[in-house]
Amino acid sequence: MTVSEIAYACGFNSPRYFSRYFKAEYKELPSEYINNHRKKTKQLSNETLKAVQ
């Protein structure tokens, strides 16, 4: 899903307002949150694979 799709699904009429609200709440933009979360998920997946081997 895109940030715009998430904004509309959460009831926001404006993706820009959603991004401002998100940043005020979480101290980072939605796109930054997604990128950081993907990196953490990838790291955890790699660690899990190493542990299983």
C-alpha positions in Angstrom: 0.0 0.0 0.0 1.1 3.5 -0.6 1.1 6.2 2.1 -1.9 7.8 0.3 -3.8 4.6 0.4 -3.1 4.2 4.1 -4.1 7.8 4.7 -7.5 7.4 3.0 -8.0 4.0 4.7 -7.5 5.6 8.1 -10.1 8.3 7.3 -7.8 11.2 6.4 -9.0 13.3 3.5 -5.5 14.5 2.7 -2.3 12.4 2.5 -0.3 15.5 3.3 -2.2 16.1 6.5 -1.8 12.4 7.4 2.0 12.7 6.9 2.1 15.8 9.2 0.0 14.0 11.8 2.1 10.9 11.6 5.4 12.8 12.0 4.0 14.7 15.0 3.0 11.4 16.6 6.0 9.2 15.6 8.8 11.7 15.1 9.4 10.5 11.5 7.5 10.6 8.2 5.5 7.6 7.1 8.0 6.9 4.3 10.9 7.0 6.8 9.0 4.7 9.1 8.4 2.2 6.3 12.1 2.2 5.2 13.4 1.8 8.8 10.9 -1.0 9.5 11.9 -2.8 6.3 15.5 -2.7 7.3 14.8 -4.1 10.7 12.6 -6.8 9.3 15.3 -7.8 6.8 17.9 -7.9 9.6 15.7 -10.1 11.8 15.0 -12.4 8.8 18.8 -12.8 8.2 19.5 -13.4 11.9 16.7 -16.1 12.0 18.1 -17.8 8.9 21.6 -17.9 10.4 20.2 -19.3 13.7 18.4 -22.1 11.9 21.4 -23.2 9.8 
